[in-house]
Amino acid sequence: MGLLIVLSGPAGVGKGTVCAALRKRMPELVYSVSATTRQPRQGEIDGVNYFFRTREQFQDMIKRDALLEHAEYVGNYYGTPRDFVDTTLASGRDVILEIDVQGALKVKEKFQEAIFIFLLPPSFDVLKERITGRGTETKDTIERRMNEANRELGLLSHYDYAVVNDEIDAASDRIRSIIIAEHCKGYRVMPTVAHMRTAIEKA
C-alpha cells in the first residue's frame, strides 16, 4: 500500500512550486490533480494543473460522491477525485495531494494514516508579498486571503509536520526526507520482516 502525503498551507505559500520541485527529486511520486471551478490562470492546462469544471459539473461530482474531499474557498470549489487516489495507493505507489487546509482536514477524517505536512511562509509579510506579486488578485481578494491565512495558521496542530518554505529546494528536500523516514517506520516494514522470518523458519 502506498503512502498518501497531504501537502497544504495558506494560499500563496508556494505549495505548487515546492510540490513541482519535490516531484523532480522523486519522479516516482504520483501527483493527484484536483478539480476546481476557478478560472485557469495564464499557462495552466486542464488535466495537468487542475481539472477545470463548471459549478454545475462540480456539484454533480459531489452528488455522485466522486470526490475524496471538497471545499468552497473564496467563492470557488476545489476537490480531489476519489477513484484515482484509491487505485494508485492500492498499486503500492505514493500519492501527494497539494490542497488547501479545509480539504486536508476533510481528508484526515477518512485517511488517519496519511502524512499531513503544513507548508509555512517565512513570515506573514512574505506571504502577503507572494499573493500580491501574482498580479491576478483584486485588493478585496488579497484581504480575504490574508484573513483566511491567519485562521489557517491556527490549525497547524492538526498536522504531523511543518515545513517552512524559505527556499524552494530546501523545502522540497525536507519533505523528501519526511517521506523517506515514514517509509522506514517499523510498523510499515513489519510485513516484510514477517515474510523473512517465515522463510528462515522454513529453511
Phi and psi restraints in degrees (value plus and minus 20) as a CYANA .aco file:
   2 GLY   PHI     -96.2   -56.2
   2 GLY   PSI     150.1   190.1
   3 LEU   PHI    -115.3   -75.3
   3 LEU   PSI     121.3   161.3
   4 LEU   PHI    -120.0   -80.0
   4 LEU   PSI      94.0   134.0
   5 ILE   PHI    -124.4   -84.4
   5 ILE   PSI     103.8   143.8
   6 VAL   PHI    -130.5   -90.5
   6 VAL   PSI      93.2   133.2
   7 LEU   PHI    -127.9   -87.9
   7 LEU   PSI     100.5   140.5
   8 SER   PHI    -167.0  -127.0
   8 SER   PSI     155.8   195.8
   9 GLY   PHI     142.9   182.9
   9 GLY   PSI     158.4   198.4
  10 PRO   PHI     -80.9   -40.9
  10 PRO   PSI     133.8   173.8
  11 ALA   PHI     -79.4   -39.4
  11 ALA   PSI     115.6   155.6
  12 GLY   PHI      70.4   110.4
  12 GLY   PSI     -21.5    18.5
  13 VAL   PHI     -97.3   -57.3
  13 VAL   PSI     -36.4     3.6
  14 GLY   PHI      83.2   123.2
  14 GLY   PSI       6.2    46.2
  15 LYS   PHI     -77.3   -37.3
  15 LYS   PSI     -67.1   -27.1
  16 GLY   PHI     -84.4   -44.4
  16 GLY   PSI     -61.7   -21.7
  17 THR   PHI     -87.0   -47.0
  17 THR   PSI     -64.6   -24.6
  18 VAL   PHI     -86.7   -46.7
  18 VAL   PSI     -60.3   -20.3
  19 CYS   PHI     -82.7   -42.7
  19 CYS   PSI     -60.8   -20.8
  20 ALA   PHI     -83.6   -43.6
  20 ALA   PSI     -61.5   -21.5
  21 ALA   PHI     -85.8   -45.8
  21 ALA   PSI     -58.8   -18.8
  22 LEU   PHI     -83.4   -43.4
  22 LEU   PSI     -61.8   -21.8
  23 ARG   PHI     -87.5   -47.5
  23 ARG   PSI     -46.8    -6.8
  24 LYS   PHI     -88.8   -48.8
  24 LYS   PSI     -55.4   -15.4
  25 ARG   PHI     -98.9   -58.9
  25 ARG   PSI     -47.7    -7.7
  26 MET   PHI    -149.6  -109.6
  26 MET   PSI      55.0    95.0
  27 PRO   PHI     -82.3   -42.3
  27 PRO   PSI     -38.8     1.2
  28 GLU   PHI     -96.4   -56.4
  28 GLU   PSI     -32.5     7.5
  29 LEU   PHI     -94.7   -54.7
  29 LEU   PSI     106.8   146.8
  30 VAL   PHI    -113.6   -73.6
  30 VAL   PSI     105.8   145.8
  31 TYR   PHI    -110.5   -70.5
  31 TYR   PSI     106.7   146.7
  32 SER   PHI    -112.5   -72.5
  32 SER   PSI      95.0   135.0
  33 VAL   PHI     -96.9   -56.9
  33 VAL   PSI     109.1   149.1
  34 SER   PHI    -106.1   -66.1
  34 SER   PSI     139.3   179.3
  35 ALA   PHI    -121.3   -81.3
  35 ALA   PSI     127.1   167.1
  36 THR   PHI    -172.1  -132.1
  36 THR   PSI     137.4   177.4
  37 THR   PHI    -121.0   -81.0
  37 THR   PSI     -21.4    18.6
  38 ARG   PHI     -93.9   -53.9
  38 ARG   PSI     139.8   179.8
  39 GLN   PHI     -93.4   -53.4
  39 GLN   PSI     123.7   163.7
  40 PRO   PHI     -83.3   -43.3
  40 PRO   PSI     120.2   160.2
  41 ARG   PHI    -103.5   -63.5
  41 ARG   PSI     145.5   185.5
  42 GLN   PHI     -76.9   -36.9
  42 GLN   PSI     107.2   147.2
  43 GLY   PHI      72.4   112.4
  43 GLY   PSI     -32.9     7.1
  44 GLU   PHI     -97.3   -57.3
  44 GLU   PSI     122.5   162.5
  45 ILE   PHI    -139.8   -99.8
  45 ILE   PSI     113.5   153.5
  46 ASP   PHI     -82.9   -42.9
  46 ASP   PSI     110.5   150.5
  47 GLY   PHI      68.7   108.7
  47 GLY   PSI     -31.3     8.7
  48 VAL   PHI    -130.6   -90.6
  48 VAL   PSI     -78.6   -38.6
  49 ASN   PHI    -102.4   -62.4
  49 ASN   PSI     -66.0   -26.0
  50 TYR   PHI    -171.8  -131.8
  50 TYR   PSI     142.6   182.6
  51 PHE   PHI    -112.5   -72.5
  51 PHE   PSI      86.1   126.1
  52 PHE   PHI    -103.4   -63.4
  52 PHE   PSI     102.5   142.5
  53 ARG   PHI    -151.5  -111.5
  53 ARG   PSI     135.4   175.4
  54 THR   PHI     -96.0   -56.0
  54 THR   PSI     145.6   185.6
  55 ARG   PHI     -80.9   -40.9
  55 ARG   PSI     -58.0   -18.0
  56 GLU   PHI     -84.8   -44.8
  56 GLU   PSI     -63.3   -23.3
  57 GLN   PHI     -83.9   -43.9
  57 GLN   PSI     -61.7   -21.7
  58 PHE   PHI     -86.5   -46.5
  58 PHE   PSI     -62.4   -22.4
  59 GLN   PHI     -83.0   -43.0
  59 GLN   PSI     -52.5   -12.5
  60 ASP   PHI     -86.9   -46.9
  60 ASP   PSI     -58.4   -18.4
  61 MET   PHI     -83.0   -43.0
  61 MET   PSI     -58.1   -18.1
  62 ILE   PHI     -83.7   -43.7
  62 ILE   PSI     -65.8   -25.8
  63 LYS   PHI     -82.0   -42.0
  63 LYS   PSI     -55.4   -15.4
  64 ARG   PHI    -104.0   -64.0
  64 ARG   PSI     -18.2    21.8
  65 ASP   PHI      35.1    75.1
  65 ASP   PSI      20.9    60.9
  66 ALA   PHI    -112.8   -72.8
  66 ALA   PSI     -12.0    28.0
  67 LEU   PHI    -140.9  -100.9
  67 LEU   PSI     117.4   157.4
  68 LEU   PHI     -88.4   -48.4
  68 LEU   PSI     -56.4   -16.4
  69 GLU   PHI    -176.4  -136.4
  69 GLU   PSI     139.0   179.0
  70 HIS   PHI    -176.5  -136.5
  70 HIS   PSI     134.9   174.9
  71 ALA   PHI    -174.0  -134.0
  71 ALA   PSI     136.7   176.7
  72 GLU   PHI    -126.0   -86.0
  72 GLU   PSI     104.3   144.3
  73 TYR   PHI    -152.2  -112.2
  73 TYR   PSI     100.0   140.0
  74 VAL   PHI      28.0    68.0
  74 VAL   PSI      26.5    66.5
  75 GLY   PHI      67.4   107.4
  75 GLY   PSI     -20.0    20.0
  76 ASN   PHI    -148.4  -108.4
  76 ASN   PSI     130.9   170.9
  77 TYR   PHI    -107.3   -67.3
  77 TYR   PSI     124.4   164.4
  78 TYR   PHI    -155.8  -115.8
  78 TYR   PSI     124.4   164.4
  79 GLY   PHI    -183.3  -143.3
  79 GLY   PSI     144.1   184.1
  80 THR   PHI    -132.7   -92.7
  80 THR   PSI      97.4   137.4
  81 PRO   PHI     -77.8   -37.8
  81 PRO   PSI     109.1   149.1
  82 ARG   PHI     -92.1   -52.1
  82 ARG   PSI     -68.4   -28.4
  83 ASP   PHI     -79.4   -39.4
  83 ASP   PSI     -62.5   -22.5
  84 PHE   PHI     -80.5   -40.5
  84 PHE   PSI     -64.1   -24.1
  85 VAL   PHI     -85.1   -45.1
  85 VAL   PSI     -68.4   -28.4
  86 ASP   PHI     -79.7   -39.7
  86 ASP   PSI     -65.3   -25.3
  87 THR   PHI     -85.1   -45.1
  87 THR   PSI     -61.9   -21.9
  88 THR   PHI     -87.5   -47.5
  88 THR   PSI     -64.0   -24.0
  89 LEU   PHI     -82.0   -42.0
  89 LEU   PSI     -61.3   -21.3
  90 ALA   PHI     -83.5   -43.5
  90 ALA   PSI     -46.5    -6.5
  91 SER   PHI    -100.1   -60.1
  91 SER   PSI     -25.4    14.6
  92 GLY   PHI      75.1   115.1
  92 GLY   PSI     -17.3    22.7
  93 ARG   PHI    -114.3   -74.3
  93 ARG   PSI     128.6   168.6
  94 ASP   PHI     -99.6   -59.6
  94 ASP   PSI     123.8   163.8
  95 VAL   PHI    -142.3  -102.3
  95 VAL   PSI     116.2   156.2
  96 ILE   PHI    -133.2   -93.2
  96 ILE   PSI     109.9   149.9
  97 LEU   PHI    -125.1   -85.1
  97 LEU   PSI     105.9   145.9
  98 GLU   PHI    -129.1   -89.1
  98 GLU   PSI      74.7   114.7
  99 ILE   PHI    -156.2  -116.2
  99 ILE   PSI     150.5   190.5
 100 ASP   PHI     -96.9   -56.9
 100 ASP   PSI     153.4   193.4
 101 VAL   PHI     -85.4   -45.4
 101 VAL   PSI     -61.1   -21.1
 102 GLN   PHI     -76.6   -36.6
 102 GLN   PSI     -66.0   -26.0
 103 GLY   PHI     -84.9   -44.9
 103 GLY   PSI     -60.0   -20.0
 104 ALA   PHI     -80.7   -40.7
 104 ALA   PSI     -62.0   -22.0
 105 LEU   PHI     -88.1   -48.1
 105 LEU   PSI     -51.4   -11.4
 106 LYS   PHI     -90.5   -50.5
 106 LYS   PSI     -58.7   -18.7
 107 VAL   PHI     -81.8   -41.8
 107 VAL   PSI     -58.1   -18.1
 108 LYS   PHI     -82.3   -42.3
 108 LYS   PSI     -49.6    -9.6
 109 GLU   PHI     -85.1   -45.1
 109 GLU   PSI     -48.6    -8.6
 110 LYS   PHI    -125.0   -85.0
 110 LYS   PSI     -45.5    -5.5
 111 PHE   PHI    -148.1  -108.1
 111 PHE   PSI      54.7    94.7
 112 GLN   PHI     -80.0   -40.0
 112 GLN   PSI     -48.2    -8.2
 113 GLU   PHI    -101.4   -61.4
 113 GLU   PSI     -24.6    15.4
 114 ALA   PHI     -87.3   -47.3
 114 ALA   PSI     141.1   181.1
 115 ILE   PHI    -120.9   -80.9
 115 ILE   PSI      97.0   137.0
 116 PHE   PHI    -125.9   -85.9
 116 PHE   PSI     100.2   140.2
 117 ILE   PHI    -141.4  -101.4
 117 ILE   PSI     105.1   145.1
 118 PHE   PHI    -119.3   -79.3
 118 PHE   PSI     101.2   141.2
 119 LEU   PHI    -112.4   -72.4
 119 LEU   PSI     101.6   141.6
 120 LEU   PHI    -125.2   -85.2
 120 LEU   PSI     127.4   167.4
 121 PRO   PHI    -100.3   -60.3
 121 PRO   PSI     138.4   178.4
 122 PRO   PHI     -80.9   -40.9
 122 PRO   PSI     -52.6   -12.6
 123 SER   PHI    -180.3  -140.3
 123 SER   PSI     145.8   185.8
 124 PHE   PHI     -87.7   -47.7
 124 PHE   PSI     -55.0   -15.0
 125 ASP   PHI     -83.9   -43.9
 125 ASP   PSI     -60.6   -20.6
 126 VAL   PHI     -84.7   -44.7
 126 VAL   PSI     -59.6   -19.6
 127 LEU   PHI     -80.2   -40.2
 127 LEU   PSI     -64.4   -24.4
 128 LYS   PHI     -84.2   -44.2
 128 LYS   PSI     -59.2   -19.2
 129 GLU   PHI     -82.7   -42.7
 129 GLU   PSI     -59.6   -19.6
 130 ARG   PHI     -86.9   -46.9
 130 ARG   PSI     -62.1   -22.1
 131 ILE   PHI     -86.9   -46.9
 131 ILE   PSI     -64.6   -24.6
 132 THR   PHI     -85.6   -45.6
 132 THR   PSI     -56.6   -16.6
 133 GLY   PHI     -86.8   -46.8
 133 GLY   PSI     -38.4     1.6
 134 ARG   PHI     -80.3   -40.3
 134 ARG   PSI     -56.0   -16.0
 135 GLY   PHI      52.3    92.3
 135 GLY   PSI      -6.4    33.6
 136 THR   PHI    -133.2   -93.2
 136 THR   PSI     -23.5    16.5
 137 GLU   PHI    -130.4   -90.4
 137 GLU   PSI     122.9   162.9
 138 THR   PHI     -98.0   -58.0
 138 THR   PSI     145.1   185.1
 139 LYS   PHI     -79.6   -39.6
 139 LYS   PSI     -60.0   -20.0
 140 ASP   PHI     -85.5   -45.5
 140 ASP   PSI     -61.6   -21.6
 141 THR   PHI     -85.5   -45.5
 141 THR   PSI     -60.2   -20.2
 142 ILE   PHI     -80.4   -40.4
 142 ILE   PSI     -64.4   -24.4
 143 GLU   PHI     -82.4   -42.4
 143 GLU   PSI     -62.3   -22.3
 144 ARG   PHI     -84.6   -44.6
 144 ARG   PSI     -60.0   -20.0
 145 ARG   PHI     -86.5   -46.5
 145 ARG   PSI     -58.1   -18.1
 146 MET   PHI     -88.1   -48.1
 146 MET   PSI     -59.7   -19.7
 147 ASN   PHI     -84.6   -44.6
 147 ASN   PSI     -59.5   -19.5
 148 GLU   PHI     -87.4   -47.4
 148 GLU   PSI     -58.6   -18.6
 149 ALA   PHI     -81.9   -41.9
 149 ALA   PSI     -59.9   -19.9
 150 ASN   PHI     -79.7   -39.7
 150 ASN   PSI     -62.2   -22.2
 151 ARG   PHI     -87.1   -47.1
 151 ARG   PSI     -61.5   -21.5
 152 GLU   PHI     -87.3   -47.3
 152 GLU   PSI     -54.0   -14.0
 153 LEU   PHI     -81.3   -41.3
 153 LEU   PSI     -46.0    -6.0
 154 GLY   PHI     -95.5   -55.5
 154 GLY   PSI     -24.3    15.7
 155 LEU   PHI    -122.2   -82.2
 155 LEU   PSI     -10.2    29.8
 156 LEU   PHI     -76.3   -36.3
 156 LEU   PSI     -51.2   -11.2
 157 SER   PHI     -83.2   -43.2
 157 SER   PSI     -35.9     4.1
 158 HIS   PHI    -102.1   -62.1
 158 HIS   PSI     -23.8    16.2
 159 TYR   PHI    -124.8   -84.8
 159 TYR   PSI     137.8   177.8
 160 ASP   PHI    -102.8   -62.8
 160 ASP   PSI     -54.7   -14.7
 161 TYR   PHI    -159.2  -119.2
 161 TYR   PSI     134.7   174.7
 162 ALA   PHI    -148.1  -108.1
 162 ALA   PSI     110.3   150.3
 163 VAL   PHI    -146.0  -106.0
 163 VAL   PSI     106.5   146.5
 164 VAL   PHI    -105.3   -65.3
 164 VAL   PSI     106.7   146.7
 165 ASN   PHI    -110.1   -70.1
 165 ASN   PSI      51.5    91.5
 166 ASP   PHI    -106.6   -66.6
 166 ASP   PSI     -46.6    -6.6
 167 GLU   PHI    -173.3  -133.3
 167 GLU   PSI     110.9   150.9
 168 ILE   PHI     -77.7   -37.7
 168 ILE   PSI     -70.7   -30.7
 169 ASP   PHI     -83.4   -43.4
 169 ASP   PSI     -60.3   -20.3
 170 ALA   PHI     -85.3   -45.3
 170 ALA   PSI     -62.8   -22.8
 171 ALA   PHI     -84.3   -44.3
 171 ALA   PSI     -63.1   -23.1
 172 SER   PHI     -86.9   -46.9
 172 SER   PSI     -54.7   -14.7
 173 ASP   PHI     -85.5   -45.5
 173 ASP   PSI     -58.0   -18.0
 174 ARG   PHI     -84.1   -44.1
 174 ARG   PSI     -62.4   -22.4
 175 ILE   PHI     -86.9   -46.9
 175 ILE   PSI     -59.0   -19.0
 176 ARG   PHI     -79.6   -39.6
 176 ARG   PSI     -62.1   -22.1
 177 SER   PHI     -83.4   -43.4
 177 SER   PSI     -58.0   -18.0
 178 ILE   PHI     -82.3   -42.3
 178 ILE   PSI     -65.8   -25.8
 179 ILE   PHI     -83.3   -43.3
 179 ILE   PSI     -63.7   -23.7
 180 ILE   PHI     -81.3   -41.3
 180 ILE   PSI     -64.7   -24.7
 181 ALA   PHI     -83.3   -43.3
 181 ALA   PSI     -58.7   -18.7
 182 GLU   PHI     -83.6   -43.6
 182 GLU   PSI     -57.7   -17.7
 183 HIS   PHI     -87.2   -47.2
 183 HIS   PSI     -43.0    -3.0
 184 CYS   PHI    -110.6   -70.6
 184 CYS   PSI     -21.5    18.5
 185 LYS   PHI     -82.0   -42.0
 185 LYS   PSI     120.0   160.0
 186 GLY   PHI     -73.3   -33.3
 186 GLY   PSI     -65.9   -25.9
 187 TYR   PHI     -86.7   -46.7
 187 TYR   PSI     -44.1    -4.1
 188 ARG   PHI     -95.8   -55.8
 188 ARG   PSI     -47.3    -7.3
 189 VAL   PHI    -108.5   -68.5
 189 VAL   PSI     -31.9     8.1
 190 MET   PHI     -74.2   -34.2
 190 MET   PSI     -62.4   -22.4
 191 PRO   PHI     -79.0   -39.0
 191 PRO   PSI     -59.3   -19.3
 192 THR   PHI     -86.1   -46.1
 192 THR   PSI     -62.1   -22.1
 193 VAL   PHI     -83.6   -43.6
 193 VAL   PSI     -59.2   -19.2
 194 ALA   PHI     -81.2   -41.2
 194 ALA   PSI     -61.3   -21.3
 195 HIS   PHI     -84.0   -44.0
 195 HIS   PSI     -60.0   -20.0
 196 MET   PHI     -81.5   -41.5
 196 MET   PSI     -65.3   -25.3
 197 ARG   PHI     -84.5   -44.5
 197 ARG   PSI     -58.7   -18.7
 198 THR   PHI     -84.1   -44.1
 198 THR   PSI     -61.9   -21.9
 199 ALA   PHI     -84.2   -44.2
 199 ALA   PSI     -60.0   -20.0
 200 ILE   PHI     -83.8   -43.8
 200 ILE   PSI     -63.2   -23.2
 201 GLU   PHI     -85.3   -45.3
 201 GLU   PSI     -50.9   -10.9
 202 LYS   PHI    -105.3   -65.3
 202 LYS   PSI     -36.3     3.7
